[in-house]
Amino acid sequence: MKTIDQLLAAGVAGKRVFVRADLNVPLDGTTITDDGRIRAVAPTVARLAAAGARVIVASHLGRPQGAPDPAFSLAPAARRLGELLGTDVAFATDTVGDSARAVVASLADGQVAVVENLRFNPGETSKDDAERGAFADRLASLADLYVGDGFGAVHRKHASVYDLPARLPHAAGELIATEVGVLKQLTDDVRRPYTVVLGGAKVSDKLGVIDHLLEKADRILIGGGMAYTFLKAQGHEVGISLLQEEQVPTVQGYLERARERGVELVLPVDVLVSPAFPDLRTKAPAHPTTVSADAIPADQEGLDIGPESRKLFASKIADSATVFWNGPMGVFEHPDFAEGTKAVAQALVDSPAFTVVGGGDSAAAVRILGFDENAFGHISTGGGASLEYLEGKTLPGLAALED
């Protein structure tokens, strides 16, 4: 995989460089609530601009269903990128139309532009190779070189991620190079004990990674909504907690495999329960009760790991050499159910291990709960991409960057 260093060494001054970024940031109206992904790609854009390239930044945002939708405009992201770079960033109101061509044509050496949301075009996400390829051709006409730096999208076989690199000389940006280097430390050259902490809502979202990690990890800690399917698989009452009944047999198989392979699979020993899901808008007090994980009342819902589970999880993280964490331990957006996620994050901060926060809600939680991002070994920008890499899957966007 060619790197941006090699691209810069060959010279990019005066050349149009298409940077596939991941600017898929959360918005409250037009206000960005977490700019982590924009900050992550800014160094690559800055280096290219400083070398005299005419930089064209492109990304998706949300799921606009292949047609323009003002709610998913990249205009706020373009403004924030300009603030981070300390320079004006031009914005094209379409992706491959008159506005994009005019904006790109107006760029001088060292200037930067952002084109509108790639997913406003049906060809970007099309399952049809010809339709996707035709859109990639139009994107390619805007540029001379391609830099892939949208790690959060490399697991998608989309036009700008998979098809476009085949049409232009290409290289991996700083962010992708860093992400791949970190993930190799979690797969090829792991320092042990290797602990994986998994949370989030649904066990089905992580079946593949659990299956693969049972061959790789020394211990797996399970929290979040997915824990209740594991508790059910052990025969416990889980009340009205989130449960994927159809996955219980699969989870029972995982529990048996863990025993056979000597993998320590750790579940919560106590949980915080409430008779109703909390109001995340008003943050009104939910008055939770702490109960043993094997004694959840039939009319209660588990919404966070309890104080003893926090201590247990922290102790398992403390003596690890490598820790990968993906998924919150509870409904961290509500203060009554944030302590489990906060405890895991603090344990990673306190640990001497190489710690990786696997993107998605985990990365958002770290920022929302006020942790210093520099206190972690690495915070990924791609939750889904990180998990698929750890499953051992071939990621289309990375395969496309191979020479």
C-alpha positions, 0 to 999 in steps of 0.5 A: 500500500503506497503511503502519502509520504511516497505521493508527496516525495513524487511531487503533488504541486499543481495536481488535483488530489481527491481525498476520500475522507470520513466527515460523517459527523453527528449534527444537531441541526447545523451544529456539529456535536462531535468533530473527531472525524474532521480533526482526524483527517485534517493532518492529511489535508494540511500536508497535501495543501502545504505541498501545493496540491489542489485538494478536493475533499469528499465524504458521505454524511448520514443516509440521504437515500441517493438524493439531495437532502439539506439535512445531510449537507456537508456545509457544516463540516466544510466550515469546521475543516476550514477552521481547523486548517486556518484557511478558507475552504471552498464548498461545492453545492453538488458532487460532480455537477456544475458547482463541483467542476467550477469550484475545482477549476477555481482552486489554486495551488495549496487551496482546499475544497469540499464537495457535497455529500457523495450519497446525494448520488445513487451511484455512490452506494449502488449494488450495480457495478456499472452504475457505481463505476459510471459515478466513479468515472465522473469523480475521477474526472475531477482529479489527478490523484487519489488519497484514501483517508476515510477509514470509517468507510473502508468496509463499504464497497462504494464508488468513492471508496472501492471503484475510484482508486482503480481509476487514479494513482492512489495512496493511503492517507495518514489516518488510514495508515495509522488505523491499519498499523494499530489494528495489526497490533491487535491481530498480528503482533499482540502483547498479552494478556489481550483483553477485549471489552464489547458492549453496545445494544445487539449481540448480532452486531458482533457475532463475527468478531466474537467468533474470531476473537475466541481464537485470539483474545485471552479474555472477553468482557461483555457489557451493554445491551448484548450482555442480556442475551449472554445472561439468558443463555446462562439460564437467567431471568433478564426481565424486559431487558434488550434480548435477542432470543434467536441468538441464545443458541449461538451465544451458548455455543460461544460460552462452551467454546470459551470454556474449551479454549480457556478464554475467560468470558466475563459477564456482569455480576450486577446491573442497574435496572429501571421499569422504563427506558430513560428520557434521553432528551430531558435527562429526568432522574430514572431512580435505578435499582442495583440488582444481582445479574442473576436476579433481574426482576421480570418487570425491570430493564437492565440499563447499565452494569452495576458497581461490582461489575465495574470493579470486576471489569476494571480489575480484568483490564488492569493486568492486561497488556493490550485492550480493545474496547468497542461498545458502551456498557449502558445507556451512557447518554443518561447520567443515571446509566453512564457510570459503567461506561465511565468506569471502563474508560477510566480503567483504560486510562489507568492501565499501562496496556496498549489501549484502543477505543474501537470507534463508534459509540465508544469514541463518542462516549469518551468525548461526551464523558470528558476524557482526554483523548490523548490518555488512550493509545488510539481512538479509532474513527471507524467502529464498523470498519475496526470490527470487520478488520478484527473479524478477518474480513477483507475490507474493500477500501483497503484492498483498493489501495493495494498496489 
